[in-house]
Amino acid sequence: MTAPFDLTLEQLREHRSAKWSRVPADVLPAWTAEMDVRTAPAVADALQLAIGRSDFGYAGDPAPVTQAFAGFARDTWGWDPADGGGRMRLFSDVGHAVKEILGALTQPGDPVIINPPVYLSFYPWLAGLRLTPLEVPMLDVASGGRLDLDGMARALTSGARVVLLCSPHNPLGHVYPREDLASLAELALEHGAVVVADEIHAPLVHPGSPTGFVPWLSVSDAARQVGIAVHSPSKAWNTAGLKLAVGITAVEGRWPQIREEVDWAPSILGQYAAIAAYTDGRDWLDEVRRQLQERTTRLADLLAEHLPGVRYRPGHSSYLAWLDCRELGLGDDPAATFLERGRVQLSPGPAFGAGGSGFARLNYGTSEELMAEAVRRMARAL
Ligand SMILES: Cc1ncc(COP(=O)(O)O)c(C=O)c1O
């Protein structure tokens, strides 16, 4: 297996993707959630196949994609998303899926429960639908995070009927234990609420995660009754630009009224890539997950050496580190100082909602060398 993180800085600077092209040439990007990886051979071959066939039309039959996803889910998590009379639908990306689903479930002005500090795009997605974020902050963030079940109960009792759950949690990397998910499902059932589970980071749970990933629709009968899950190969296989996500319900009739034209939104290249990733891209993914887990230890060491004032508790999934920079005295948005004086771009903590002030999110989905350079640049900003 070639080392997936072997792209050089020179090669990466040529990328036209957001992470690399939307920063000035002297800035090292460690912000938006793209990895600096060489594409999985299976995915590259599938894209070559599409090119060879000149097969660039509209998205086709969803069945090969949903079957490939179901096979991956069965083998990886022991969950069969095709079980129980539910249905899978394709969307162009997770943002598209969540917005279509929320749009069908809500009226403008409705509250939607989220758990900050949380994936920053949840806020503009809700704002675009004129929905009101009802924040139930994560507890014990310094120890890795925990769902506030009492807070969720209060929010549901206050009348909120939709939960947008980020599982695993971005930016904390927290992997929810089954008991917490089961308790949330009971609460949602009791209050007639729907849980939309954004599970985009699920395939990137680290091999050493104590709990392992528990898919929402595998938690319990209650969870299946109240839930809609959204998956995509786009984070794990780094194919965000290929535009493909899968929405899943486990119960007949659970889907809200989703517009017909949604079926035309995914990209056919995303379909090629997804089938290959879920079927033949598993060894590559295992190597990436192993290296990401290794990076967390190295990152903790680097921070202790160069930035002892930063508090970091490694999460158990994905490649995003939530850094508590409050002791550095850089104000609400330390990422602004790191950018201005260190020429390294992190994501600004305040954009992640309540509890984000004084924090920044670092993307360590890169080579060890570039991760070390990011930390050195942060230290130089002080
Ligand atoms: C939790 C979460 N959901 C959704 C997305 C966006 O996914 P997509 O590009 O499929 O809309 C991201 C991207 O980082 C994410 O972290």
The ligand as an SDF file (V2000), in Angstrom:
LIG
                    3D

 16 16  0  0  0  0  0  0  0  0999 V2000
  -20.5310   16.9150   10.1210 C   0  0  0  0  0  0  0  0  0  0  0  0
  -20.4530   17.3380    8.6880 C   0  0  0  0  0  0  0  0  0  0  0  0
  -21.5530   17.2950    7.9330 N   0  0  0  0  0  0  0  0  0  0  0  0
  -21.5270   17.6550    6.6430 C   0  0  0  0  0  0  0  0  0  0  0  0
  -20.3690   18.1180    6.0530 C   0  0  0  0  0  0  0  0  0  0  0  0
  -20.4180   18.5750    4.6290 C   0  0  0  0  0  0  0  0  0  0  0  0
  -20.5850   17.4890    3.8140 O   0  0  0  0  0  0  0  0  0  0  0  0
  -21.0020   17.6370    2.3040 P   0  0  0  0  0  0  0  0  0  0  0  0
  -19.8310   18.2000    1.5860 O   0  0  0  0  0  0  0  0  0  0  0  0
  -21.3200   16.2300    1.8960 O   0  0  0  0  0  0  0  0  0  0  0  0
  -22.2010   18.5420    2.2830 O   0  0  0  0  0  0  0  0  0  0  0  0
  -19.1920   18.1710    6.7940 C   0  0  0  0  0  0  0  0  0  0  0  0
  -17.9570   18.6730    6.1900 C   0  0  0  0  0  0  0  0  0  0  0  0
  -16.9660   18.8230    6.8160 O   0  0  0  0  0  0  0  0  0  0  0  0
  -19.2460   17.7680    8.1480 C   0  0  0  0  0  0  0  0  0  0  0  0
  -18.1480   17.8070    8.9150 O   0  0  0  0  0  0  0  0  0  0  0  0
  1  2  1  0
  2  3  1  0
  2 15  2  0
  3  4  2  0
  4  5  1  0
  5  6  1  0
  5 12  2  0
  6  7  1  0
  7  8  1  0
  8  9  2  0
  8 10  1  0
  8 11  1  0
 12 13  1  0
 12 15  1  0
 13 14  2  0
 15 16  1  0
M  END
$$$$
